[in-house]
Amino acid sequence: MRIFVGGISYSTNSDGLRTLFAQAGEVTEATVVEDKYSGQSKGFGFVEMPNAAEAQAAVGQFNGYSLDGRPLTVNEAKPREPRSNGYGSGSGGGGGNRW
C-alpha cells in the first residue's frame, strides 16, 4: 500500500522517513519529494508498505505524529489525476466571420 506523508520537516530525509515507518512494519520504499532544481524538500513524501494491515496501522499510528518538530499528515495515497497538457481544453476560439 502506498502512503502519503505530508507536513515533513525540510530537515527530514528519506532515510528518516523509512526509519519511522519501519516501526510499524516492512517498508519497501520511502521517498521525500525534492525540488528537481534546488534539491530542497517539498515537505511531503511517500512510503510503500507491502502488508496492507501494517500500512493501515502506520496511518493510524503516525497521522498527527510529531517528526522533527512538525506534525505529520498521513493517509493512503490516492492515484494521481491525469494532467491536462493545456491543448485541446475545449476553449478554442473559432474566429467566425471576419469580413
MARBA-3410 file (N, C-alpha, C, O; in Angstrom, 1 decimal):
99
0.9,-1.2,0.0,0.0,0.0,0.0,0.9,1.2,0.0,1.9,1.3,0.7 ~ 0.5,2.2,-0.8,1.3,3.5,-0.9,0.6,4.5,0.1,-0.6,4.7,0.1 ~ 1.5,5.1,0.9,1.0,6.0,1.9,1.6,7.4,1.6,2.8,7.6,1.3 ~ 0.7,8.4,1.7,1.1,9.8,1.5,1.5,10.4,2.9,0.8,10.1,3.9 ~ 2.6,11.1,3.0,3.0,11.7,4.2,3.3,13.2,4.0,4.2,13.5,3.2
2.5,14.0,4.6,2.6,15.5,4.4,3.1,16.1,5.7,3.1,15.5,6.8 ~ 3.5,17.4,5.6,4.0,18.1,6.8,5.4,17.7,7.2,5.8,18.0,8.4 ~ 6.2,17.2,6.3,7.5,16.7,6.6,8.4,17.9,6.8,8.4,18.8,5.9 ~ 9.2,17.9,7.8,10.2,19.0,8.0,11.2,19.0,6.9,11.5,17.9,6.3 ~ 11.7,20.2,6.6,12.7,20.2,5.5,14.0,19.5,5.9,14.8,19.2,5.0
14.2,19.3,7.1,15.4,18.6,7.6,15.3,17.1,7.6,16.3,16.4,7.7 ~ 14.1,16.6,7.3,13.9,15.1,7.3,14.2,14.6,5.9,13.7,15.1,4.9 ~ 15.0,13.5,5.9,15.3,12.9,4.6,14.6,11.5,4.4,13.8,11.1,5.3 ~ 14.8,10.9,3.3,14.1,9.6,3.0,14.5,8.5,4.0,13.6,7.7,4.4 ~ 15.7,8.5,4.5,16.1,7.5,5.5,15.4,7.7,6.8,15.0,6.7,7.4
15.2,9.0,7.2,14.5,9.2,8.4,13.0,8.8,8.3,12.4,8.3,9.3 ~ 12.4,9.0,7.2,11.0,8.6,6.9,10.9,7.1,7.0,10.0,6.5,7.6 ~ 11.9,6.4,6.3,11.9,4.9,6.3,12.1,4.4,7.8,11.4,3.4,8.2 ~ 13.0,5.0,8.5,13.2,4.5,9.9,11.9,4.7,10.8,11.6,3.8,11.5 ~ 11.2,5.8,10.6,10.0,6.0,11.4,9.0,4.9,11.0,8.4,4.3,11.9
8.7,4.7,9.7,7.6,3.8,9.3,8.0,2.3,9.5,7.1,1.5,9.6 ~ 9.3,2.0,9.6,9.7,0.7,9.8,9.3,0.2,11.2,9.3,-1.0,11.5 ~ 9.0,1.2,12.1,8.5,0.8,13.4,7.1,0.1,13.3,6.7,-0.6,14.3 ~ 6.4,0.3,12.3,5.1,-0.2,12.1,5.1,-1.5,11.2,4.1,-2.2,11.2 ~ 6.2,-1.8,10.5,6.3,-2.9,9.7,7.3,-2.8,8.6,8.1,-1.8,8.6
7.2,-3.7,7.6,8.2,-3.7,6.5,7.9,-2.5,5.5,6.8,-2.3,5.1 ~ 9.0,-1.8,5.2,8.9,-0.7,4.3,9.7,-1.1,3.0,10.9,-1.4,3.2 ~ 9.1,-1.0,1.9,9.8,-1.4,0.6,10.4,-0.1,0.0,11.4,-0.2,-0.7 ~ 9.8,1.0,0.3,10.3,2.3,-0.3,9.8,3.5,0.5,8.7,3.5,1.0 ~ 10.7,4.4,0.7,10.4,5.7,1.4,11.1,6.8,0.7,12.3,6.8,0.5
10.3,7.8,0.3,10.9,8.9,-0.5,10.3,10.2,0.0,9.1,10.4,0.0 ~ 11.2,11.2,0.3,10.8,12.5,0.5,11.0,13.2,-0.9,12.1,13.2,-1.5 ~ 9.9,13.9,-1.3,9.9,14.5,-2.7,10.7,15.8,-2.6,10.5,16.6,-1.7 ~ 11.6,16.0,-3.5,12.5,17.2,-3.5,12.3,18.0,-4.8,11.9,17.4,-5.9 ~ 12.6,19.2,-4.7,12.5,20.1,-5.9,13.6,19.6,-6.9,14.8,19.5,-6.4
13.3,19.5,-8.1,14.3,18.9,-9.1,15.5,19.9,-9.4,16.5,19.4,-9.8 ~ 15.3,21.1,-9.1,16.3,22.1,-9.4,17.2,22.4,-8.2,18.4,22.4,-8.2 ~ 16.5,22.7,-7.0,17.3,23.1,-5.8,17.6,21.9,-4.9,18.6,22.0,-4.1 ~ 16.9,20.8,-5.1,17.2,19.6,-4.2,16.5,19.8,-2.8,16.6,18.9,-2.0 ~ 15.8,20.9,-2.6,15.1,21.2,-1.3,13.9,20.3,-1.2,13.2,20.1,-2.2
13.7,19.8,0.0,12.5,19.0,0.2,11.2,19.9,0.0,11.2,21.1,0.2 ~ 10.2,19.2,-0.6,8.9,19.9,-0.8,8.0,19.7,0.4,6.8,20.2,0.3 ~ 8.4,19.0,1.4,7.6,18.9,2.6,6.6,17.8,2.6,5.7,17.7,3.5 ~ 6.7,16.9,1.6,5.9,15.7,1.6,6.6,14.5,1.0,7.7,14.7,0.3 ~ 6.1,13.3,1.1,6.7,12.2,0.6,5.8,11.0,0.6,4.6,11.1,0.8
6.3,9.8,0.2,5.5,8.6,0.1,6.3,7.5,0.7,7.5,7.4,0.6 ~ 5.5,6.6,1.3,6.1,5.3,1.9,5.3,4.2,1.2,4.1,4.2,1.2 ~ 6.0,3.1,0.8,5.4,1.9,0.3,5.6,0.8,1.3,6.7,0.5,1.7 ~ 4.4,0.2,1.7,4.5,-0.9,2.6,3.7,-2.1,2.0,2.5,-1.9,1.6 ~ 4.3,-3.3,1.9,3.6,-4.4,1.1,2.5,-5.0,1.9,1.5,-5.5,1.3
2.5,-4.9,3.2,1.4,-5.5,4.0,0.4,-4.5,4.3,0.6,-3.5,5.0 ~ -0.8,-4.7,3.8,-1.9,-3.7,4.0,-2.3,-3.5,5.4,-2.6,-2.3,5.8 ~ -2.3,-4.5,6.3,-2.6,-4.3,7.7,-1.6,-3.5,8.4,-1.9,-2.6,9.2 ~ -0.3,-3.7,8.1,0.8,-2.9,8.7,0.7,-1.5,8.2,0.9,-0.5,9.0 ~ 0.3,-1.3,6.9,0.2,0.1,6.4,-0.9,0.8,7.0,-0.8,2.0,7.4
-2.1,0.2,7.2,-3.2,0.8,7.9,-2.8,1.2,9.3,-3.2,2.3,9.8 ~ -2.1,0.3,10.0,-1.7,0.6,11.3,-0.8,1.8,11.4,-0.8,2.6,12.3 ~ 0.1,1.9,10.4,1.1,3.0,10.3,0.3,4.3,10.1,0.7,5.3,10.7 ~ -0.7,4.3,9.2,-1.5,5.5,9.0,-2.1,6.0,10.3,-2.0,7.2,10.7 ~ -2.7,5.1,11.1,-3.3,5.4,12.4,-2.3,5.9,13.4,-2.5,6.8,14.2
-1.1,5.2,13.4,-0.1,5.5,14.4,0.6,6.8,14.1,0.9,7.5,15.1 ~ 0.9,7.2,12.9,1.7,8.3,12.6,1.0,9.6,12.1,1.6,10.6,11.9 ~ -0.3,9.5,11.8,-1.1,10.7,11.5,-1.1,11.6,12.7,-1.7,11.2,13.8 ~ -0.6,12.8,12.6,-0.5,13.7,13.7,0.7,13.6,14.6,1.0,14.4,15.4 ~ 1.5,12.6,14.3,2.8,12.3,15.0,3.8,13.5,14.7,3.9,13.9,13.5
4.5,13.9,15.7,5.5,15.0,15.5,6.8,14.4,15.2,7.4,13.7,16.0 ~ 7.3,14.7,14.0,8.6,14.3,13.5,9.5,15.5,13.2,9.1,16.4,12.4 ~ 10.6,15.6,13.9,11.5,16.8,13.7,10.7,18.1,13.9,10.9,19.1,13.2 ~ 9.8,18.1,14.9,9.1,19.3,15.3,7.9,19.7,14.4,7.3,20.7,14.6 ~ 7.5,18.8,13.5,6.3,19.1,12.6,5.3,17.9,12.7,5.7,16.8,12.6
4.0,18.2,12.9,3.0,17.2,12.9,2.8,16.6,11.5,2.7,17.4,10.5 ~ 2.8,15.3,11.3,2.6,14.7,10.0,1.2,14.5,9.7,0.3,14.3,10.6 ~ 0.9,14.6,8.4,-0.4,14.2,7.9,-0.2,13.0,7.1,0.5,13.0,6.1 ~ -0.8,11.9,7.5,-0.6,10.6,6.9,-1.9,9.9,6.5,-2.8,9.8,7.3 ~ -2.0,9.5,5.2,-3.1,8.8,4.8,-2.8,8.0,3.5,-1.7,8.1,3.0
-3.7,7.2,3.1,-3.5,6.3,2.0,-3.4,7.2,0.7,-4.2,8.1,0.5 ~ -2.3,7.0,0.0,-2.1,7.8,-1.2,-3.2,7.5,-2.3,-3.6,6.4,-2.5 ~ -3.6,8.6,-2.9,-4.6,8.4,-3.9,-3.9,8.5,-5.3,-2.9,9.1,-5.4 ~ -4.4,7.8,-6.3,-3.8,7.8,-7.6,-3.8,9.2,-8.2,-4.8,10.0,-7.9 ~ -2.8,9.6,-8.9,-2.7,11.0,-9.4,-3.7,11.2,-10.5,-4.0,10.3,-11.3
-4.3,12.3,-10.5,-5.2,12.7,-11.6,-4.4,12.9,-12.8,-3.3,13.5,-12.8 ~ -4.9,12.5,-14.0,-4.2,12.7,-15.2,-4.1,14.2,-15.5,-5.1,14.9,-15.3 ~ -2.9,14.7,-15.8,-2.8,16.1,-16.0,-3.1,16.5,-17.5,-2.9,15.7,-18.4 ~ -3.8,17.6,-17.6,-4.1,18.1,-18.9,-2.8,18.8,-19.4,-2.2,19.5,-18.7 ~ -2.5,18.7,-20.7,-1.3,19.4,-21.2,-1.7,20.8,-21.7,-0.8,21.5,-22.2
-2.9,21.2,-21.5,-3.3,22.5,-21.9,-3.8,22.6,-23.3,-4.3,23.7,-23.7 ~ -3.6,21.6,-24.1,-4.0,21.6,-25.5,-5.4,20.9,-25.6,-5.6,20.0,-24.8 ~ -6.2,21.4,-26.5,-7.5,20.7,-26.6,-8.4,20.8,-25.4,-9.1,19.9,-25.2 ~ -8.3,21.9,-24.7,-9.1,22.0,-23.5,-10.5,22.4,-23.8,-11.3,22.6,-22.8 ~ -10.9,22.5,-25.0,-12.3,22.8,-25.3,-12.5,24.3,-25.4,-13.7,24.7,-25.6
-11.5,25.1,-25.2,-11.7,26.6,-25.2,-11.2,27.3,-26.4,-10.8,28.4,-26.4 ~ -11.1,26.5,-27.5,-10.6,27.1,-28.7,-11.6,28.1,-29.3,-12.8,27.9,-29.2 ~ -11.0,29.2,-29.8,-11.9,30.2,-30.3,-12.0,30.2,-31.8,-11.0,30.6,-32.4 ~ -13.1,29.8,-32.3,-13.3,30.0,-33.7,-13.5,31.4,-34.1,-14.2,32.1,-33.4 ~ -12.8,31.9,-35.1,-12.9,33.3,-35.4,-14.2,33.8,-36.0,-14.5,35.0,-35.9
-15.0,32.9,-36.4,-16.3,33.4,-37.0,-16.1,34.1,-38.3,-15.0,34.0,-39.0 ~ -17.0,34.9,-38.7,-17.0,35.7,-39.9,-16.2,37.0,-39.7,-16.6,37.8,-38.9 ~ -15.0,37.1,-40.3,-14.2,38.3,-40.0,-14.3,39.3,-41.1,-13.6,40.3,-41.1 ~ -15.2,39.1,-42.1,-15.2,40.1,-43.2,-16.3,41.1,-43.0,-16.5,42.0,-43.8
END
